[in-house]
């Protein structure tokens, strides 16, 4: 699946509650750590392409209501949802292995 850029708040809510594993990156275009996170998420998107993982980028400036609903206090914040429920939250930039570790608890091993 290709990484999704949020266009509408309701679409994001629908995808989160559709089931499966959803990784949502809450950030902003002006945020330097968010810019560093983007290629990491692109790599994860490729690695987990055969799995039921959806990756969504939410710009907190465009969708402050979504950021508020997720309890975002700093950027970037990555929330892992499983079947519509928030399971884990990673605040701040982390190494790729941290995101892989969290995802591995909810999906099978990635295809390398």
N, C-alpha and C positions, 0 to 999 in steps of 0.2 A: 504494500500500500504506500502511496505517496503521502508525505507529510502534508497536513492540511493547515492552511492559514485561515483562521476564523474570519468569516464574513458577516455572520449574524449570530447573536447571542443564543437564540433558540436552537439553531443548528448545533452549536456546541453542546448545549444541554441534552439534545436528542441523541447525539453520538455517545455522550458519556453514559446515558441510561439505556442504550441499545444492547448492552451486554458486552462481555469480553473484557479485555485489558485495554485501557486508554491512558496514555501518557499525555498530560497537558502541561505545556510550558507557558507560564505566565511571565511576560517580560515587556520590554519596550524597545523601539527602534534606536533610541538615544542611549541605551544602557550598555556600557562597554562589556561587562561580564556576559550579558545576553548575546552579544555579537560573538563572543568566544564559544558560547554554548551551541550556537547554530550548527557548525560543522559536526559537532559531537552527535547532535540529534539526527543529522542527515546520515551519519554512519550507522547509528542505531536503527534508523528507518530501513536501511539496506540490509543490515544483519538480521532483523526480525521480520523481513518481508514475507516469509512463508508462514509466519505465525499470525494469530489473531490479535495483533497489536496495532492500535490506531494512535498516531502521534499528531497532536493538535497544538499549534502556536496561537496564543491569545495575546494581543497587544493590550496591555492594561490601560493605556491612554484612550484606546478606542472603545474598550469594553470594561469600564470600571466596575460595573455591576457584577460581571463574572469574577473579577479579581476579589471583590468583596465577598461574594458567595463562597469562594475557595479559601478565604481567610488570608489572602496574600498581604504580608507585611513588608516584604523586601523582594527585590528582583535580582536574578531570576528565581522563581519558585516553580518547581516541578512537582505535580501531584499525580500519583498513580491511582487510577480508579479501577476497581474490579466489579463488574456487573452493576455499575452505577454508584457504587459506594467508594468514597475516598479511603484508600488503604495506607498510603505513605506520602509524606511531604518532604521534599528536599529543598531547603532554602539556601540560596547562594550557589555560586558556581562550584561544581564538584568534578573530580576526574571521571572520565568515561566509565571506568570500572565501577564506580558507585551506582551509576544508572543501570549498568548491566546487572549488578548484584540485586538491585531492587526488582528489576524486570524478571530475573530468573526465578524469583519466588512465585511468580504468577503465570509464567508461560514456560513452554519447553525450551530446551537449549537452542540458541540462534543457529541459523545456517551460515557457516563461514565459507 
